[in-house]
Amino acid sequence: MNRYVIVGSGVAGISAAEAIRALDVSANITLISEDRYGFYSRPGLAYYLTGELPEEQLFPYTQADWRRLNLRFILGRAVRIRPQEHRLDLERGDSVPYDRLLLAVGGRAVRLNVPGADLEGIVYLDTLEDARRLVALARRARRAVVVGGGITALEMVEGLAAQKTEVHYLLRGERYWPAVLDESESRLVEHRLQEHGIHLHYRTELAEALGRRGRLAAIRTEKGEILPAEILAVAIGVRARLELAQTAGLETQRGILVDEFMQTSIPDIFAAGDCAQVFDPLSGQSVMETLWNPARAQGDIAGKNMAGQRTSYRHAPSLNVTRLAGLTVTIIGSLGTGREEDATIVRGESEAWRLPFDGITLHQSAEINRLRLALGKNTLLGALVMGDQTLSLPLQDLIFRQVDITPIRAQLLQPPTTLSETILHFWQALPTSSGHARETCTKTANSG
């Protein structure tokens, strides 16, 4: 009987377990996790914070699903891999043997490095436990400060505001999320936050957390400003958890380096998800992502290879459909807006969005709706759709399949008032586009 050990209960680990069980019905699968809640929807935490999603709906698996997987769950922390002996040591003192090992340990929010960083009332958002703590603190707090950029920071801002907490949001630069959004997109998000009573502080960095009897009482900015607060919510970036890999001698850079089969530099050890650094053939670079769908796909490929089905992972254009200040936003592929000072990746982001591209940027704007396209020589390389999502599925299809858009390229370069219509009509006329996706988009367009 083959022994498979998976470290991490996120979507990458669970997808690997699913793939292994489908190919090896008699396999001995052990799942080790430090998170007592096991597998739940990390993207769903944003809606849990705002009260839109009850906690029980964060858990996608039923008891029948767990019985079907038939795995052994160990709540604990893995501290050392012994590759020569094929054993994994646990913090509690025992060890687990394996034939194939998967590291799906994810990433961890970057911690503050300022005086007072250990005060009670400073929170991050790595886990459901963190989200529960943030909600509990918000119910008693009058004021909160949020530090960081990207999706997670905004999730915390909106979650705290939903609890009727006064929120001050510190932006290090001149606008929100400049590594991914252009200026008009940033300003739209900022304006909507301000309409909901959020206080934005531009070009403002945290210098110190000030406490009273071990609890946060205020923060001091580098400008010398003192802001009273009972909560300091931090989302300044994510780093892959590399400790296990590095002590085992695996090759690492920003993440655990893997080949196209999700295999590390040591045979029988694989990695997937937020901790893995995966080669992207489109850019020729190894890319880090903190996205749900790539983690799921990588886990599936890792599981298949662990179970003996040789399968290559093909890095697809990075995709996230999220919500920013109440606006649905789809981000796909390369957009080329990244800046050097925004080098740290944040949760819910892909480094691929920031990569420069050889092409033209096209824009279309109308009130709260924004469309931005990265147009290459013959294909669309990336897109951002904010607000109206009529084009979300067509653009995903065109970019994922790298459809030749030469027939409409000249039209796309005309004044942007017809950009949306040109894309939609072209996609609907494609004989090989997804029938389901085409029907969905047509219904959306007709209903608008």
C-alpha positions as CSV (number, residue, x, y, z in Angstrom):
1,M,0.0,0.0,0.0
2,N,1.4,3.4,-1.0
3,R,1.9,6.0,1.7
4,Y,1.1,9.5,0.7
5,V,1.6,12.4,3.2
6,I,0.3,15.9,2.5
7,V,1.3,18.9,4.7
8,G,-1.3,21.6,4.5
9,S,-5.1,21.4,4.4
10,G,-5.8,24.3,1.9
11,V,-7.1,23.8,-1.6
12,A,-3.8,22.6,-3.0
13,G,-3.5,19.8,-0.4
14,I,-7.2,18.8,-0.7
15,S,-7.0,18.8,-4.6
16,A,-3.9,16.5,-4.4
17,A,-5.7,14.1,-2.0
18,E,-8.7,14.0,-4.4
19,A,-6.4,13.2,-7.4
20,I,-4.5,10.5,-5.4
21,R,-7.7,8.8,-4.3
22,A,-9.1,8.8,-7.8
23,L,-6.0,7.0,-9.1
24,D,-5.1,4.8,-6.0
25,V,-8.2,3.6,-4.2
26,S,-6.2,1.6,-1.6
27,A,-3.7,4.4,-0.9
28,N,-2.8,5.4,2.7
29,I,-3.3,9.2,2.7
30,T,-2.3,11.3,5.7
31,L,-3.1,15.0,5.8
32,I,-1.2,17.1,8.4
33,S,-2.4,20.6,9.2
34,E,-1.7,23.2,11.9
35,D,-5.2,24.7,11.2
36,R,-7.8,23.1,13.4
37,Y,-10.5,24.1,11.0
38,G,-9.0,22.0,8.2
39,F,-10.3,22.8,4.7
40,Y,-12.4,25.9,4.1
41,S,-12.8,28.7,1.5
42,R,-10.0,31.2,2.0
43,P,-11.7,33.6,-0.6
44,G,-14.9,33.3,1.5
45,L,-13.3,35.0,4.5
46,A,-13.9,38.4,2.9
47,Y,-17.7,37.8,3.0
48,Y,-17.5,36.3,6.4
49,L,-15.9,39.5,7.7
50,T,-18.7,41.6,6.3
51,G,-21.4,39.3,7.7
52,E,-22.6,38.3,4.2
53,L,-21.5,34.6,4.6
54,P,-22.2,32.6,7.8
55,E,-19.2,30.6,9.0
56,E,-20.8,27.2,8.2
57,Q,-20.9,28.1,4.5
58,L,-17.1,28.5,4.4
59,F,-16.8,24.7,4.5
60,P,-17.4,23.1,1.1
61,Y,-17.0,19.5,2.1
62,T,-19.7,17.3,3.6
63,Q,-19.1,14.3,5.9
64,A,-19.8,12.2,2.8
65,D,-16.9,13.9,1.0
66,W,-14.5,13.2,3.8
67,R,-15.6,9.6,4.0
68,R,-15.0,9.3,0.3
69,L,-11.5,10.7,0.6
70,N,-10.8,8.2,3.4
71,L,-7.7,10.0,4.7
72,R,-6.1,10.3,8.1
73,F,-6.1,13.8,9.6
74,I,-3.4,14.9,12.0
75,L,-3.7,18.2,13.7
76,G,-0.1,19.3,14.4
77,R,3.0,20.9,13.1
78,A,5.6,19.3,10.8
79,V,9.1,20.4,11.8
80,R,11.6,18.3,9.8
81,I,11.8,16.2,6.7
82,R,14.3,13.3,6.6
83,P,14.5,12.6,2.9
84,Q,16.9,9.7,3.1
85,E,14.6,7.9,5.6
86,H,11.4,9.0,4.0
87,R,10.1,10.3,7.3
88,L,8.4,13.5,8.5
89,D,9.0,14.6,12.1
90,L,6.2,16.3,14.0
91,E,6.5,18.9,16.8
92,R,4.8,16.6,19.3
93,G,7.7,14.1,19.0
94,D,6.5,11.3,16.6
95,S,7.2,10.9,12.9
96,V,5.2,9.9,9.9
97,P,6.7,7.6,7.1
98,Y,5.9,8.4,3.5
99,D,6.5,7.1,0.0
100,R,5.5,10.4,-1.6
101,L,5.3,13.8,0.2
102,L,3.6,17.0,-0.8
103,L,4.3,20.4,0.7
104,A,1.2,22.5,0.4
105,V,2.0,24.7,3.4
106,G,1.0,28.0,1.8
107,G,2.2,31.4,2.7
108,R,2.2,33.6,5.8
109,A,1.4,37.2,6.2
110,V,4.5,39.4,6.5
111,R,4.7,40.6,10.2
112,L,5.3,44.1,11.3
113,N,8.8,45.2,12.2
114,V,8.1,48.3,14.3
115,P,8.1,49.0,18.0
116,G,4.9,47.6,19.7
117,A,4.4,45.0,17.0
118,D,3.5,42.4,19.7
119,L,0.7,44.3,21.3
120,E,-2.8,42.8,21.8
121,G,-5.1,44.1,19.1
122,I,-2.7,43.7,16.1
123,V,-4.2,41.3,13.6
124,Y,-3.4,39.6,10.3
125,L,-5.6,37.5,8.0
126,D,-4.0,34.2,7.3
127,T,-6.7,31.8,8.7
128,L,-10.3,31.5,9.8
129,E,-9.1,31.8,13.3
130,D,-7.7,35.2,12.4
131,A,-11.0,36.3,10.8
132,R,-12.9,35.2,13.9
133,R,-10.6,37.2,16.1
134,L,-10.9,40.3,13.9
135,V,-14.7,40.2,14.1
136,A,-14.6,39.7,17.8
137,L,-12.3,42.6,18.3
138,A,-14.3,44.8,16.0
139,R,-17.5,44.3,18.0
140,R,-15.8,46.0,21.0
141,A,-13.6,48.6,19.2
142,R,-14.5,52.1,18.3
143,R,-11.5,52.8,15.9
144,A,-9.2,50.7,13.7
145,V,-6.2,51.4,11.5
146,V,-5.5,49.2,8.4
147,V,-2.0,49.0,6.9
148,G,-1.2,47.4,3.5
149,G,-2.2,47.2,-0.1
150,G,-4.1,44.9,-2.4
151,I,-7.1,42.7,-1.8
152,T,-6.6,41.5,1.8
153,A,-6.2,45.0,3.1
154,L,-9.4,46.0,1.5
155,E,-11.2,42.9,2.9
156,M,-10.1,44.1,6.4
157,V,-11.2,47.7,5.7
158,E,-14.7,46.6,4.6
159,G,-15.0,43.9,7.3
160,L,-14.2,46.4,10.0
161,A,-16.6,49.1,8.5
162,A,-19.4,46.5,8.4
163,Q,-19.0,46.1,12.1
164,K,-19.6,49.9,12.5
165,T,-15.9,50.5,13.4
166,E,-14.3,53.8,12.4
167,V,-11.6,52.9,9.9
168,H,-8.4,54.7,9.0
169,Y,-6.6,53.2,6.0
170,L,-2.9,54.0,5.6
171,L,-1.7,54.1,2.0
172,R,2.1,54.1,1.6
173,G,2.0,55.8,-1.8
174,E,-0.2,58.2,-3.6
175,R,-3.0,55.8,-4.4
176,Y,-4.5,52.3,-3.8
177,W,-2.7,49.2,-5.2
178,P,-0.6,50.8,-7.9
179,A,1.2,47.5,-8.7
180,V,-2.0,46.3,-10.4
181,L,-4.5,49.1,-10.9
182,D,-4.0,52.2,-13.0
183,E,-4.8,55.6,-11.6
184,S,-8.4,55.9,-12.7
185,E,-9.1,52.4,-11.3
186,S,-7.4,53.3,-8.0
187,R,-9.3,56.6,-7.7
188,L,-12.6,54.9,-8.3
189,V,-12.0,52.5,-5.5
190,E,-10.8,55.2,-3.2
191,H,-13.8,57.4,-3.9
192,R,-16.2,54.6,-3.0
193,L,-14.3,53.9,0.2
194,Q,-14.6,57.6,1.2
195,E,-18.3,57.6,0.4
196,H,-18.7,54.8,3.0
197,G,-16.8,56.8,5.7
198,I,-13.4,55.3,5.4
199,H,-10.6,57.8,6.2
200,L,-7.7,57.5,3.7
201,H,-4.2,58.6,4.6
202,Y,-2.0,59.0,1.6
203,R,1.8,58.8,1.6
204,T,1.6,57.6,5.2
205,E,3.6,54.8,6.8
206,L,3.4,53.2,10.2
207,A,6.2,54.1,12.6
208,E,5.1,52.6,16.0
209,A,2.2,50.9,17.7
210,L,1.5,52.5,21.1
211,G,0.0,50.4,23.9
212,R,-1.5,50.6,27.3
213,R,-1.2,47.6,29.7
214,G,-0.2,45.4,26.8
215,R,-3.1,46.4,24.5
216,L,-3.0,48.6,21.4
217,A,-4.2,52.2,22.2
218,A,-2.9,54.2,19.2
219,I,-0.5,54.2,16.3
220,R,2.1,56.8,15.4
221,T,2.9,57.5,11.7
222,E,6.3,58.5,10.3
223,K,4.9,62.0,9.9
224,G,4.4,62.1,13.7
225,E,0.6,61.9,13.6
226,I,-1.0,59.9,16.4
227,L,-4.2,58.0,15.6
228,P,-6.1,56.4,18.5
229,A,-7.1,52.8,17.7
230,E,-8.0,49.5,19.4
231,I,-7.3,47.5,16.3
232,L,-4.4,47.5,13.9
233,A,-5.1,45.3,10.9
234,V,-2.0,44.4,8.8
235,A,-1.8,43.2,5.2
236,I,1.7,44.2,3.9
237,G,2.5,41.1,1.9
238,V,2.7,37.3,1.9
239,R,5.8,35.1,2.1
240,A,5.9,31.4,1.2
241,R,6.5,29.2,4.2
242,L,9.9,27.7,3.3
243,E,11.2,26.4,6.7
244,L,10.5,22.7,6.0
245,A,11.8,22.8,2.5
246,Q,15.0,24.6,3.4
247,T,15.9,22.4,6.3
248,A,15.4,19.4,4.0
249,G,17.8,20.9,1.4
250,L,15.2,21.6,-1.3
251,E,16.0,24.3,-3.8
252,T,14.2,27.5,-3.0
253,Q,14.1,31.1,-4.1
254,R,11.0,33.1,-3.2
255,G,9.1,29.8,-3.1
256,I,9.9,26.1,-3.4
257,L,11.2,25.5,-6.9
258,V,9.2,22.9,-8.8
259,D,9.4,21.5,-12.3
260,E,6.4,21.0,-14.7
261,F,5.4,17.9,-12.7
262,M,5.3,19.9,-9.4
263,Q,8.3,17.9,-8.3
264,T,11.0,19.5,-6.1
265,S,14.8,19.1,-6.3
266,I,14.5,15.9,-4.2
267,P,12.7,12.8,-5.7
268,D,9.4,11.9,-4.0
269,I,8.8,15.4,-2.6
270,F,6.4,17.7,-4.4
271,A,5.1,21.2,-3.7
272,A,2.0,23.1,-4.7
273,G,0.0,26.2,-3.9
274,D,1.1,29.5,-2.4
275,C,4.5,28.0,-1.3
276,A,5.5,26.8,-4.8
277,Q,7.4,28.8,-7.4
278,V,6.2,27.6,-10.8
279,F,7.7,28.2,-14.2
280,D,5.6,30.3,-16.5
281,P,6.4,29.5,-20.2
282,L,4.6,32.7,-21.4
283,S,6.9,35.0,-19.6
284,G,9.9,32.7,-19.3
285,Q,10.0,33.4,-15.5
286,S,9.2,31.5,-12.3
287,V,6.1,33.1,-10.8
288,M,4.6,33.2,-7.4
289,E,0.9,33.4,-6.9
290,T,-1.5,33.5,-4.0
291,L,-4.6,32.6,-5.9
292,W,-7.2,29.9,-5.3
293,N,-7.5,28.5,-8.8
294,P,-3.8,28.0,-9.5
295,A,-3.4,26.4,-6.1
296,R,-6.2,24.0,-6.9
297,A,-4.8,23.1,-10.3
298,Q,-1.3,22.7,-9.0
299,G,-2.5,20.4,-6.2
300,D,-4.4,18.3,-8.7
301,I,-1.3,17.9,-10.9
302,A,0.9,17.1,-8.0
303,G,-1.5,14.4,-6.8
304,K,-1.6,12.8,-10.2
305,N,2.2,12.7,-10.5
306,M,2.5,11.4,-6.9
307,A,0.1,8.5,-7.8
308,G,2.1,7.7,-10.9
309,Q,0.1,9.4,-13.7
310,R,2.8,11.6,-15.4
311,T,1.0,14.9,-16.0
312,S,2.5,18.3,-16.9
313,Y,1.3,21.5,-15.3
314,R,0.7,24.3,-17.8
315,H,0.6,27.7,-16.2
316,A,-2.5,29.4,-17.4
317,P,-2.9,33.2,-17.5
318,S,-3.5,34.3,-13.9
319,L,-7.1,35.0,-13.0
320,N,-8.9,36.4,-10.0
321,V,-12.5,37.6,-9.8
322,T,-12.8,39.7,-6.6
323,R,-14.6,42.6,-5.1
324,L,-13.0,46.0,-4.4
325,A,-15.1,48.6,-2.5
326,G,-18.3,46.8,-3.6
327,L,-17.2,46.6,-7.3
328,T,-16.7,43.2,-8.9
329,V,-13.3,43.2,-10.6
330,T,-11.8,40.5,-12.9
331,I,-8.1,40.6,-13.5
332,I,-6.5,38.3,-16.1
333,G,-3.0,37.7,-17.5
334,S,-0.2,40.3,-17.8
335,L,-1.1,44.0,-17.3
336,G,2.4,45.5,-16.9
337,T,1.5,48.1,-14.2
338,G,3.9,46.8,-11.5
339,R,6.4,49.2,-9.9
340,E,9.6,48.5,-8.2
341,E,8.5,49.8,-4.8
342,D,5.6,47.3,-4.8
343,A,7.7,44.2,-5.1
344,T,6.1,42.2,-2.3
345,I,3.2,40.1,-3.4
346,V,0.0,40.3,-1.5
347,R,-2.6,37.7,-1.0
348,G,-5.0,37.3,-3.9
349,E,-2.4,38.5,-6.4
350,S,-0.2,37.0,-9.0
351,E,3.3,38.3,-10.0
352,A,2.2,37.7,-13.6
353,W,-0.2,40.7,-13.5
354,R,2.8,43.0,-13.0
355,L,5.0,41.7,-15.7
356,P,5.8,44.1,-18.6
357,F,4.4,43.2,-21.9
358,D,5.3,44.1,-25.5
359,G,2.1,45.7,-26.7
360,I,-0.5,48.5,-26.3
361,T,-2.8,49.3,-23.4
362,L,-6.4,50.1,-24.3
363,H,-8.9,51.8,-22.0
364,Q,-12.7,52.3,-21.9
365,S,-14.4,54.1,-19.0
366,A,-18.0,54.9,-18.1
367,E,-19.0,56.0,-14.6
368,I,-18.2,53.0,-12.3
369,N,-17.3,50.6,-15.2
370,R,-13.7,50.3,-16.4
371,L,-12.2,48.1,-19.1
372,R,-8.4,47.8,-19.7
373,L,-6.8,45.5,-22.2
374,A,-3.2,44.6,-22.8
375,L,-3.1,44.1,-26.6
376,G,-0.2,42.1,-28.1
377,K,0.7,41.7,-31.7
378,N,-1.9,39.0,-32.5
379,T,-3.5,38.2,-29.1
380,L,-4.8,39.7,-25.9
381,L,-2.3,39.4,-23.2
382,G,-4.3,40.6,-20.2
383,A,-7.4,42.4,-19.1
384,L,-9.0,44.2,-16.2
385,V,-12.8,44.4,-16.0
386,M,-14.2,46.6,-13.2
387,G,-18.0,47.0,-12.6
388,D,-20.1,45.6,-15.4
389,Q,-18.9,42.0,-16.0
390,T,-20.4,41.4,-19.4
391,L,-16.9,40.9,-20.9
392,S,-15.4,38.9,-18.1
393,L,-16.1,35.4,-19.5
394,P,-15.4,36.4,-23.2
395,L,-12.0,37.9,-22.2
396,Q,-11.1,34.9,-20.1
397,D,-11.8,32.6,-23.0
398,L,-9.9,34.8,-25.5
399,I,-6.9,35.2,-23.3
400,F,-6.8,31.6,-22.0
401,R,-7.0,30.2,-25.5
402,Q,-4.8,32.9,-27.0
403,V,-7.3,33.5,-29.8
404,D,-5.9,35.4,-32.8
405,I,-7.5,38.8,-32.7
406,T,-5.9,40.1,-35.9
407,P,-9.3,40.4,-37.7
408,I,-10.4,43.1,-35.2
409,R,-7.1,44.6,-34.2
410,A,-7.6,47.7,-36.3
411,Q,-11.1,48.2,-34.8
412,L,-9.7,47.8,-31.3
413,L,-7.2,50.7,-32.0
414,Q,-10.1,53.0,-32.9
415,P,-11.6,55.4,-30.4
416,P,-12.6,53.3,-27.3
417,T,-16.3,53.9,-27.3
418,T,-16.9,50.6,-29.3
419,L,-14.2,48.6,-27.5
420,S,-16.7,46.4,-25.5
421,E,-19.0,45.8,-28.5
422,T,-16.1,44.8,-30.8
423,I,-14.8,42.3,-28.3
424,L,-18.2,40.8,-27.5
425,H,-19.3,40.5,-31.1
426,F,-16.0,38.9,-32.2
427,W,-16.2,36.4,-29.3
428,Q,-19.8,35.4,-30.0
429,A,-18.9,34.8,-33.6
430,L,-16.1,32.3,-32.8
431,P,-17.2,28.8,-33.8
432,T,-15.1,27.1,-31.1
433,S,-15.9,29.4,-28.1
434,S,-17.6,27.8,-25.1
435,G,-21.3,27.4,-25.8
436,H,-22.2,27.7,-22.1
437,A,-19.9,30.7,-21.6
438,R,-21.3,32.4,-24.8
439,E,-24.9,31.8,-23.6
440,T,-24.1,33.2,-20.2
441,C,-22.5,36.4,-21.6
442,T,-25.2,36.9,-24.1
443,K,-27.8,36.8,-21.4
444,T,-25.8,39.2,-19.3
445,A,-25.5,41.6,-22.2
446,N,-29.2,41.4,-23.1
447,S,-30.2,41.9,-19.5
448,G,-28.1,45.1,-19.3
